[in-house]
Amino acid sequence: MESTVTPPDATPTDQPRPAAQPAPTYLIVSDLHLSSEAELDDFKADEEFGDFLRYYTAPGKPVTLIINGDAFDFLQADGRRLTGEQHRLEHNLESMHPITYTEGQAVVALEKTIARHAGFFEGLKQFLAAGGGINRIVVHKGNHDIELAFPGVQRRLMKELGPVAEGLVAFPPYGTFDESIGLYI
């Protein structure tokens, strides 16, 4: 029987790993602020982000990407389904960018963000696929993307990442812990 390293109070994020398997390399990024709206979007490096992930991906070497909050900026995204003309004519900022979203509005805002940042999401898919089942993504909620707590938003993100993401992407409720290297985020 293989021994495993399991942190106390483990969550689905903190899955045990065989003791013989090397600790992953951790890539920690935060505050990307991807948005659906060109005039409000802070993130302009979709292709470069994919290059960053490819640089650190090597066969047989596990890599865990931790997106430590504010991957998305729901405060700068439009969660409504409007035609281009309707959107152009809309001037009510509270209606366009509400402080709180319903789960359905958050899913729409994420879908629009995915459409705007296809290269970013393609980079995530390639990162998971290149690892052959050992690369992982951990997504922590931040103050601009608290909507990631909605199950529908998580499902939509997983759908975008495809079947390769099953079991490799986690949305922990409070943080990430790896006792073997003393990492707590």
Helices and strands as residue ranges (DSSP letters): E 4-5, E 17-18, E 25-29, H 46-56, E 63-68, G 74-76, H 84-89, H 93-96, H 103-116, H 118-130, E 136-140, G 146-149, H 151-161, G 163-165, E 169-170, E 177-178, E 183-184
